[in-house]
Amino acid sequence: MKRRDLLVGFVSGVGFTAGNAYLWQMAENSSQAREMLAEDGYDLDGDPFALVDGEEGIGAPVTPPASRVRATVADAVDLPSLDALTEERSIQSSSLVEAVEQNLAQADRESCCNDHNHASAGSGQIAEGDAHARVLEKVRNFNGDFIDDIFLTETEKPVLHSLFVRLKRAERLVGHGNYNLLSFDELFKYGKRFSEVGAFTPAEFQMIEKLFFTEAKKYGFYGEKVTTELTAKIPPRETIKIPYSGHYLLRGDSEAYYDKLRRDIGDSVILTSGVRGNVKQMHLFVAKCLESNYNLSKASRSLAPPGHSYHGIGDFDVGRVGWGYSNFTDKFAETDEFKRMQDLGYVQIRYTKDNHYGVRFEPWHIKVV
């Protein structure tokens, strides 16, 4: 036997052994992850590691420039504050926020606002009617870029990429369904324990806190913050897993609402997104920011920022069976399922075409709370 053949055989054997060792370690880690999830109260019936097509907010796969992330993320600890960026916005933008807040308060008191109060001449304030019109302009052109939009800085961009990659790894480890209920305390624990996720860096911690605690109104989202604690946990025992959906609903009003919809419309309606914790909402928002070319304002026009999603306290999404991602587009409003929901009379949509939140029209998002 020639020396070259011996060398090839040796290298092949080493590669085969290393590959088997890696697969064995992955299998062991998956088993340990399941044990930890069981200890935390998660439901491991069926296949919790299966991914479901058509998940809201992800869209096309995002491929981060890994080399650039590795080169810069370790040094990107001192990130610029988004609050500092807002100081550069014009007086008109600040006036818009104040005027919209006034408009929201009035909308809560009245079912329809027909009277628009105009600011006095020279005061620098935008009339409420003009402010609402500008919000609607952004809602209807949610994929556009506007002059007062807030973007991440160059220093923050690689951190956002590395955070997205780490969150995606965590989702693969714990499974798509369980990931919807995962808390940040549990996420950080799994990051330290499992090498395929890895411990979160100081820069990633700071990015998480920035996206959660920055006042969303500053980049154009006018909904209330419904979850104020970053580490808030949705107890698994308070949820129910919906068959064939890969998602959970909160027991009680949400579960009863969904069951009634299914009875009234039929099996062609399916749950496409149920209760979501802060981790999942953060993941979706980070993905939307990447998809929006780091434009936080643009991302918030398509997805509630972390802490602001009503999915965390009861709302859910429905779609047409077999439609996949089309269920998260305006096309859903043209389906028989949507039209039948409107005919029922009791179904309310959270983000209507003329909503005050600053969010695109979402015909699939059912208002429960």
Helices and strands as residue ranges (DSSP letters): H 3-39, H 66-72, G 73-75, H 82-86, H 91-109, H 128-140, H 156-174, H 176-179, H 184-193, H 202-213, G 216-219, G 236-238, E 239-242, E 247-250, H 253-265, E 269-273, H 278-291, H 296-300, G 310-312, E 316-320, G 324-328, G 330-334, H 336-344, E 365-366
